[in-house]
Amino acid sequence: MGLTVDNRNLAEMESYLRDRIDAMKRERDEVRRKIECRGWTTLDGLLADYDELTASRVVSSDTRK
């Protein structure tokens, strides 16, 4: 049994990947703006804010149940 991929599937995959790339670029730009606005002088400040930003995206094991 072979895998068949039609143009619609390829278009959907391409659209999904473009959306993900755009989302990652927006996140990167948001981090850059925060760095510029806050004028961090230490890596600890940057890492603390990054942890705060990514914590909102983490799904706890209780939520998954």
KOLDREN-887713 format. One record per atom (N, C-alpha, C): residue in three letters; x, y, z; residue number from 1. Coordinates in steps of 0.02 Angstrom, whole numbers. Atoms other than C-alpha are relative to their C-alpha. Example, Ala and Ser with C-alpha at 12.3 -4.5 7.8 and 13.67 -1.06 7.14 Angstrom:
% KOLDREN-887713
R  aa      X      Y      Z   i
R ala     45    -59      0   1
R ala    615   -225    390   1
R ala     45     60      0   1
R ser    -42    -59     -3   2
R ser    684    -53    357   2
R ser    -39     55     37   2
//
This chain:
% KOLDREN-887713
R  aa      X      Y      Z   i
R met     43    -58      0   1
R met      0      0      0   1
R met     45     62      0   1
R gly    -43    -58      6   2
R gly     80    162    -55   2
R gly    -33     63     27   2
R leu     24    -64    -24   3
R leu     63    337      9   3
R leu    -13     45    -60   3
R thr     15    -46     55   4
R thr    -25    454   -110   4
R thr    -11     70     29   4
R val      8    -70    -21   5
R val    -16    642    -92   5
R val    -24     39    -60   5
R asp     24    -40     56   6
R asp   -121    753   -200   6
R asp     17     73     12   6
R asn    -18    -71     -4   7
R asn   -101    937   -234   7
R asn    -35     36     58   7
R arg     36    -31    -56   8
R arg   -233    983   -104   8
R arg     37    -12     65   8
R asn    -37     15    -61   9
R asn   -136    894     33   9
R asn     65     40      3   9
R leu    -62    -39      2  10
R leu     24    979    -22  10
R leu    -14     73     15  10
R ala     18    -70    -12  11
R ala    -62   1148    -22  11
R ala    -17     11     74  11
R glu     16     -5    -71  12
R glu   -130   1116    154  12
R glu     63     -2     42  12
R met    -63      4    -37  13
R met     42   1065    217  13
R met     40     64     -8  13
R glu    -37    -62     11  14
R glu    122   1217    137  14
R glu    -31     57     39  14
R ser     35    -52    -37  15
R ser     -9   1331    213  15
R ser     15     -5     75  15
R tyr    -14     11    -71  16
R tyr     16   1254    385  16
R tyr     72     21     17  16
R leu    -70    -17    -13  17
R leu    205   1271    374  17
R leu     12     75     -4  17
R arg     -7    -73      5  18
R arg    194   1452    316  18
R arg    -29     34     62  18
R asp     30    -29    -60  19
R asp     77   1492    462  19
R asp     46     -9     60  19
R arg    -45     13    -57  20
R arg    198   1410    586  20
R arg     62     44     -5  20
R ile    -59    -43      9  21
R ile    346   1504    512  21
R ile    -17     72     18  21
R asp     21    -69    -16  22
R asp    251   1669    523  22
R asp     -9      9     76  22
R ala      9     -4    -73  23
R ala    204   1632    705  23
R ala     67      3     35  23
R met    -67      0    -30  24
R met    386   1595    748  24
R met     34     67    -11  24
R lys    -30    -66     14  25
R lys    441   1757    664  25
R lys    -31     53     46  25
R arg     32    -49    -44  26
R arg    312   1855    765  26
R arg     26     -8     71  26
R glu    -27     11    -66  27
R glu    374   1774    926  27
R glu     72     27      5  27
R arg    -69    -25      1  28
R arg    554   1814    879  28
R arg      0     76      4  28
R asp      3    -73      0  29
R asp    508   1995    843  29
R asp    -23     27     67  29
R glu     24    -21    -66  30
R glu    414   2008   1008  30
R glu     57     -3     51  30
R val    -57      6    -46  31
R val    568   1947   1103  31
R val     50     56    -15  31
R arg    -47    -54     18  32
R arg    678   2071   1007  32
R arg    -24     67     27  32
R arg     28    -64    -25  33
R arg    560   2215   1051  33
R arg      8      5     75  33
R lys     -8     -1    -73  34
R lys    563   2166   1234  34
R lys     72     13     20  34
R ile    -71    -11    -15  35
R ile    752   2160   1233  35
R ile     17     73    -10  35
R glu    -15    -70     15  36
R glu    762   2332   1153  36
R glu    -34     47     50  36
R cys     37    -44    -45  37
R cys    628   2409   1266  37
R cys     26     -3     71  37
R arg    -21      8    -69  38
R arg    693   2340   1428  38
R arg     74     12     11  38
R gly    -71    -14     -5  39
R gly    876   2367   1391  39
R gly     36    -46     48  39
R trp    -31     47    -46  40
R trp    930   2210   1480  40
R trp     76      5     -4  40
R thr    -73     -1     -3  41
R thr   1109   2213   1537  41
R thr     27    -68     21  41
R thr    -23     67    -20  42
R thr   1114   2033   1597  42
R thr    -41    -53    -37  42
R leu     35     56     31  43
R leu   1068   1867   1522  43
R leu    -56    -25     44  43
R asp     52     23    -47  44
R asp    967   1827   1679  44
R asp    -67     34    -13  44
R gly     62    -36     15  45
R gly    840   1962   1636  45
R gly    -34    -27    -62  45
R leu     27     28     62  46
R leu    818   1893   1461  46
R leu    -28    -69     12  46
R leu     23     69    -12  47
R leu    803   1713   1521  47
R leu    -63     -1     43  47
R ala     60     -2    -43  48
R ala    675   1758   1655  48
R ala    -61     18    -42  48
R asp     56    -19     42  49
R asp    565   1843   1527  49
R asp    -17    -54    -50  49
R tyr     12     55     47  50
R tyr    586   1700   1404  50
R tyr    -38    -56     35  50
R asp     35     51    -39  51
R asp    533   1578   1540  51
R asp    -73     19     10  51
R glu     69    -24    -10  52
R glu    380   1685   1574  52
R glu    -40     -6    -65  52
R leu     33      3     65  53
R leu    337   1692   1389  53
R leu    -17    -72    -19  53
R thr     12     70     20  54
R thr    354   1505   1361  54
R thr    -43    -37     50  54
R ala     41     35    -50  55
R ala    267   1455   1523  55
R ala    -73      1    -19  55
R ser     71     -5     19  56
R ser    101   1513   1453  56
R ser    -18    -50    -55  56
R arg     13     48     54  57
R arg    119   1388   1309  57
R arg      5    -72     23  57
R val    -10     68    -25  58
R val    157   1236   1417  58
R val    -66    -27     26  58
R val     61     33    -23  59
R val     15   1114   1448  59
R val     20    -47     57  59
R ser    -18     43    -57  60
R ser     21   1033   1619  60
R ser    -26    -71    -11  60
R ser     21     70      6  61
R ser      2    846   1639  61
R ser    -72     -8     24  61
R asp     69      4    -23  62
R asp   -162    875   1734  62
R asp    -49     22    -54  62
R thr     43    -25     53  63
R thr   -235    971   1588  63
R thr    -10    -53    -55  63
R arg      3     51     53  64
R arg   -196    828   1467  64
R arg    -45    -58     18  64
R lys     39     59    -21  65
R lys   -293    699   1571  65
R lys    -73      7    -16  65
//
